[in-house]
Amino acid sequence: MNDAPVPRRRPGLRPLSRTSALVLGVLAAVIVVVAILFEWNWLRRPIEHVVEWQTGRSFHIAGNLDVDVGRVTTLRAEALTFGNAAWSKVPTMASADRAELSVDVFPLVFLRETRIPRIHLTRPQLRLETGPDGTGNWVFGDANGGRRTTYHDLWIDDGRLLFLDPARKTEVDIALDSARAPTPGEASAVDVEGKGRWAGNRFTLAGQVASPLALRDTDKPYRINLRASAGTTHAHARGTLLDPFHLRDFDLRLRLAGQDMEDLFPLIGVATPPTPPYRLDGRFTRDGSTWRYDDFAGVVGDSDLRGSAAVIVGRDRPLLTANLVSKRLDFDDLAGFVGAPPQTGGGETSNAGQRAEAADLAAGARLLPDTPYNLTKLRAMDADVRWKAHRINAPRLPIEDMDAHLFLDAGLLRLEPLNFGVAQGDIRSQIRMDARSDTIRTQATISARRLDLGELFPRAELTQTAIGRIGGDMTLAGTGNSIAGILGTADGDVAIGMGRGQISNLLMELAGLDIAEALKFLVTKDRTVPVRCAFGDFAVKGGVMQARALAFDTTDTLIVGKGEISLKDETLDLELRPRPKDRSILALRSPLVVGGTFKDPSFRPDFKRLGLRGATALALGSIAPPAALLATIEVGPGEDSGCGGQYAK
């Protein structure tokens, strides 16, 4: 008896019968034959139905359809069109001459997840636009039965993207071509180049952005590296954005450069006065309703500028806040604040328009700027801006530093303060400009304290040895939309004075036309004479400064004056009368007339009176030369003028 164990069959496994094997072989052959002979174009309409069901948009394949079956199945189609939103005037949102789509079959069948490793588009055209309610046409239905769709890569050959936002007057038309991703494993980047209008302003655009597939995920940072130009304004942005078409949030390095910051107003809504050419680079971010430009640095004209700024939107008017610092400020770069161009010669930085404006100003008879302020810009935004300059470059003026704080609220501008360090002293100002009506109403309160007389005129040799402290107060109120208009209507008071000091005796003798004394100092060496005091007190009415008191008192000469200065006509009409306190046989002591215009002032003696004394001297000279000198003898009737030092405090 054979006790050998009988092999046990594994449950569920049976050897195939010859019949079963034959059937399976026939089925496999049929599948192969069908796969070879199957006309894939028969599936075009079913595929169109699936896409329409998932998106709620029309979809058509007008060309051939081909499929390579495998674990990753590849579909190829030609002449595709995808429908637009119902509200659009253009029926097609997207089209392509050819599309190649790879689908991972296993997740599709077993995980109810659609994975698309790669899409390759040839000459695609995509139209993105916002509707009347601000919704983009890229937002459409998703009836995929709970399936999740993921994309890995998109490759574009010779594509075109058109973005339209009528509400913001924006139109972007750019060419697209894929490029290798900067980081391995990422979706292909896209090179872009195009043009359009942003907020109604023409611009050009070039650079590289992340795959357009990333645009569907509005909560994921979208990487860009773009250069844009609008007229003479240029920007280079590199970094990431969230929801790019709505600029919801971003973190960018932004470099700005242009011929005039004033050109930024129509582009981004930030109002600035005219400036010389500039370039800045800083971090540009957004946090909700606040747009920030932090830690920027650069130059404006011939001045360095750094700091941080922010614009808060979502208000009745945007609010600009900024904290600015200049280590070295070129004083003429501030000219735009008063409606004047900067200096344009000697290597000064300016643009073509400013050079033309400066040439016109130089050719004209007026000195005060008459360019009107832009009321629209003054009312378009609010501002709170602090600006400090540690050193000021002003070769013709002894200005040392600046501290300014500007407030703007619904057209009401305040400078509180506007302070300058001048000649070792201070000029402190508070200025209020109300642009809420058609004509600006301006009030200014200005005080000068402890200005050094010797430094006030750095290019005048005769004042280099002068000693004294000057101070004064000015209150003015005027109406007008330019500096010339405001001063031409001004009312108020102006007072300036100096206590004890010293000044060149040559200057005093020339002022009194004391020929003998002046010649003595010219051929030997000048010396200083003590100044007891000097003061000018003016009442201002309708743009005319009328002298109430005007005197300059030294131990050598007392000069008293009268007359007026017209801020409206820019003319000078002052008469100064020297009264010597010494004797000189060659003194021609006649009144001095300060006349002419602000741009072309004159300083001359009263020739009628001087001519009479000269004629007398000539007549006497025909009799006896020594006696002829008698007519020029000055007995010195001037007396000391009582003066306090209150202005120099």
Rosetta blueprint (number, residue, H / E / L):
1 M L
2 N L
3 D L
4 A L
5 P L
6 V L
7 P L
8 R L
9 R L
10 R L
11 P L
12 G L
13 L L
14 R L
15 P L
16 L L
17 S L
18 R H
19 T H
20 S H
21 A H
22 L H
23 V H
24 L H
25 G H
26 V H
27 L H
28 A H
29 A H
30 V H
31 I H
32 V H
33 V H
34 V H
35 A H
36 I H
37 L H
38 F L
39 E L
40 W H
41 N H
42 W H
43 L H
44 R H
45 R H
46 P H
47 I H
48 E H
49 H H
50 V H
51 V H
52 E H
53 W H
54 Q H
55 T H
56 G L
57 R L
58 S L
59 F E
60 H E
61 I E
62 A L
63 G L
64 N L
65 L E
66 D E
67 V E
68 D E
69 V L
70 G L
71 R L
72 V E
73 T E
74 T E
75 L E
76 R E
77 A E
78 E E
79 A E
80 L E
81 T E
82 F E
83 G E
84 N L
85 A L
86 A L
87 W L
88 S L
89 K L
90 V L
91 P L
92 T E
93 M E
94 A E
95 S E
96 A E
97 D E
98 R E
99 A E
100 E E
101 L E
102 S E
103 V E
104 D E
105 V H
106 F H
107 P H
108 L H
109 V H
110 F H
111 L L
112 R L
113 E E
114 T E
115 R E
116 I E
117 P E
118 R E
119 I E
120 H E
121 L E
122 T E
123 R L
124 P L
125 Q E
126 L E
127 R E
128 L E
129 E E
130 T E
131 G L
132 P L
133 D L
134 G L
135 T L
136 G E
137 N L
138 W L
139 V L
140 F L
141 G L
142 D L
143 A L
144 N L
145 G L
146 G L
147 R L
148 R E
149 T E
150 T E
151 Y E
152 H E
153 D E
154 L E
155 W E
156 I E
157 D E
158 D L
159 G E
160 R E
161 L E
162 L E
163 F E
164 L E
165 D E
166 P H
167 A H
168 R H
169 K L
170 T E
171 E E
172 V E
173 D E
174 I E
175 A E
176 L E
177 D E
178 S E
179 A E
180 R L
181 A L
182 P L
183 T L
184 P L
185 G L
186 E L
187 A L
188 S L
189 A E
190 V E
191 D E
192 V E
193 E E
194 G E
195 K E
196 G E
197 R E
198 W E
199 A L
200 G L
201 N E
202 R E
203 F E
204 T E
205 L E
206 A E
207 G E
208 Q E
209 V E
210 A L
211 S L
212 P H
213 L H
214 A H
215 L H
216 R H
217 D L
218 T L
219 D L
220 K L
221 P L
222 Y E
223 R E
224 I E
225 N E
226 L E
227 R E
228 A E
229 S E
230 A E
231 G L
232 T L
233 T E
234 H E
235 A E
236 H E
237 A E
238 R E
239 G E
240 T E
241 L E
242 L E
243 D L
244 P H
245 F H
246 H H
247 L L
248 R L
249 D E
250 F E
251 D E
252 L E
253 R E
254 L E
255 R E
256 L E
257 A E
258 G E
259 Q L
260 D L
261 M H
262 E H
263 D H
264 L H
265 F H
266 P H
267 L H
268 I H
269 G L
270 V L
271 A L
272 T L
273 P L
274 P L
275 T L
276 P L
277 P L
278 Y E
279 R E
280 L E
281 D E
282 G E
283 R E
284 F E
285 T E
286 R E
287 D E
288 G L
289 S L
290 T E
291 W E
292 R E
293 Y E
294 D E
295 D E
296 F E
297 A E
298 G E
299 V E
300 V E
301 G L
302 D L
303 S E
304 D E
305 L E
306 R E
307 G E
308 S E
309 A E
310 A E
311 V E
312 I E
313 V L
314 G L
315 R L
316 D L
317 R L
318 P L
319 L E
320 L E
321 T E
322 A E
323 N E
324 L E
325 V E
326 S E
327 K L
328 R L
329 L E
330 D E
331 F H
332 D H
333 D H
334 L H
335 A H
336 G H
337 F H
338 V H
339 G L
340 A L
341 P L
342 P L
343 Q L
344 T L
345 G L
346 G L
347 G L
348 E L
349 T L
350 S L
351 N L
352 A H
353 G H
354 Q H
355 R H
356 A H
357 E H
358 A H
359 A H
360 D H
361 L H
362 A H
363 A H
364 G L
365 A L
366 R L
367 L L
368 L L
369 P L
370 D L
371 T L
372 P L
373 Y L
374 N L
375 L H
376 T H
377 K H
378 L H
379 R H
380 A H
381 M L
382 D E
383 A E
384 D E
385 V E
386 R E
387 W E
388 K E
389 A E
390 H L
391 R L
392 I E
393 N E
394 A L
395 P L
396 R L
397 L L
398 P L
399 I E
400 E E
401 D E
402 M E
403 D E
404 A E
405 H E
406 L E
407 F E
408 L E
409 D E
410 A L
411 G L
412 L E
413 L E
414 R E
415 L E
416 E E
417 P E
418 L E
419 N E
420 F E
421 G E
422 V E
423 A L
424 Q L
425 G E
426 D E
427 I E
428 R E
429 S E
430 Q E
431 I E
432 R E
433 M E
434 D E
435 A L
436 R L
437 S L
438 D L
439 T L
440 I L
441 R E
442 T E
443 Q E
444 A E
445 T E
446 I E
447 S E
448 A E
449 R E
450 R E
451 L E
452 D E
453 L H
454 G H
455 E H
456 L H
457 F L
458 P L
459 R L
460 A L
461 E H
462 L H
463 T H
464 Q L
465 T L
466 A L
467 I E
468 G L
469 R E
470 I E
471 G E
472 G E
473 D E
474 M E
475 T E
476 L E
477 A E
478 G E
479 T E
480 G L
481 N L
482 S L
483 I H
484 A H
485 G H
486 I H
487 L H
488 G H
489 T L
490 A L
491 D E
492 G E
493 D E
494 V E
495 A E
496 I E
497 G E
498 M E
499 G L
500 R L
501 G E
502 Q E
503 I E
504 S E
505 N H
506 L H
507 L H
508 M H
509 E H
510 L H
511 A H
512 G L
513 L L
514 D E
515 I H
516 A H
517 E H
518 A H
519 L H
520 K H
521 F H
522 L H
523 V H
524 T L
525 K L
526 D L
527 R L
528 T E
529 V E
530 P E
531 V E
532 R E
533 C E
534 A E
535 F E
536 G E
537 D E
538 F E
539 A E
540 V E
541 K E
542 G L
543 G L
544 V E
545 M E
546 Q E
547 A E
548 R E
549 A E
550 L E
551 A E
552 F E
553 D E
554 T E
555 T L
556 D L
557 T E
558 L E
559 I E
560 V E
561 G E
562 K E
563 G E
564 E E
565 I E
566 S E
567 L L
568 K L
569 D L
570 E L
571 T E
572 L E
573 D E
574 L E
575 E E
576 L E
577 R E
578 P E
579 R E
580 P E
581 K L
582 D L
583 R L
584 S E
585 I L
586 L L
587 A E
588 L L
589 R L
590 S L
591 P L
592 L E
593 V E
594 V E
595 G E
596 G E
597 T E
598 F L
599 K L
600 D L
601 P E
602 S E
603 F E
604 R E
605 P E
606 D L
607 F H
608 K H
609 R H
610 L H
611 G H
612 L H
613 R H
614 G H
615 A H
616 T H
617 A H
618 L H
619 A H
620 L H
621 G H
622 S L
623 I L
624 A L
625 P H
626 P H
627 A H
628 A H
629 L H
630 L H
631 A H
632 T H
633 I L
634 E E
635 V L
636 G L
637 P L
638 G L
639 E L
640 D L
641 S L
642 G L
643 C L
644 G L
645 G L
646 Q H
647 Y H
648 A H
649 K L
